[in-house]
Amino acid sequence: MLFPYSEIPEEEEEYLLLKARFIFDIIKNHLYYDALNVGLYDLSAGIDLIIEGRTFYSLPFISASLVRTDTGEPIFEPYLIKDV
């Protein structure tokens, strides 16, 4: 685990995983977002799930305030510049 966060009860893990994957799919494939800002409620299922979603959906996740506790390095890119 990348940072200390309270454990999710086992009976909620599958539900949260399905819900998160559904939301990732909607954002990437139906709303056509260019990036996602990681916020407080996104972390409710744990940082590992967010990282999995970023990798699986090839969608940039941004956050200037989330850092690894062991190194102090940012977990996500702090910003995104896009020419449109």
N, C-alpha and C positions, 0 to 999 in steps of 0.2 A: 504494500500500500504506500502511496506517495506522501500522504500526510495523515496525521491522526484524526479519525472521524468516527463517530459512534457506529457500531455494528448494526446492520439492518436485520430485523428478525427474519428467520428462515422462511416463514409463511408469506412474507411480503416480497422476497427476492424475485421470484418468478414474475409476479404481477408488475413490479417496478421495471424489470428488464423488458418485458413485452411492451409496456407503456412507453418506455424510453425509445425503443426501436421503432415503434409506431410514429412517435413524434419526429424522430430523425428522418424517417421516410417521407413524411408529409412536408417537412421543411426543405429537404433536398430535392425531392422529385415532383412536388406539386406547387410549392410556393417559390421555388427557384431562388432561394437566398444565396447571397455571395459569401456570407460568413455568419457566425453566431457569436454573440457575446455571452460568456459563461457567467451566470448569476447565481445567487444564493439558492434558489429552488432547484436549479440544475444539479446542484451538489447533493441533493437529498438521497440519491441512490449511490453516491460515492464517486470519487474522482476517476476510478478505474473504468467505470461505465462511460463516462464522458470521453475518456481517451479512446476507448474502443469505438465509440460512435464517430469520433473525428477520423480515425483510421479507416473504418469500414465504409464511410460515406464520402471520403475525400473532400470534406468540407472544412475550411479553415475555422478554427475556434479561437477567439481572442479574449484576453483578459490581462489587464495591466497589474492586477493585484494578487493573483494566485502564484505562489512560488513554492518550490520544493523546500521542505523543512531541513533536509540534510545538506543542501548546497546553496540555497538562496536563489537558485536560477529560476527564471519564469517557466511555468508549466506550458503555457500557451504564448503565442505571439502577442505582444502588447497592442498592436494596431495592424490595420490593413489599408494599404493605399491601392486604389483601383481606378484606372482610366476608363471612363464610360463615354 
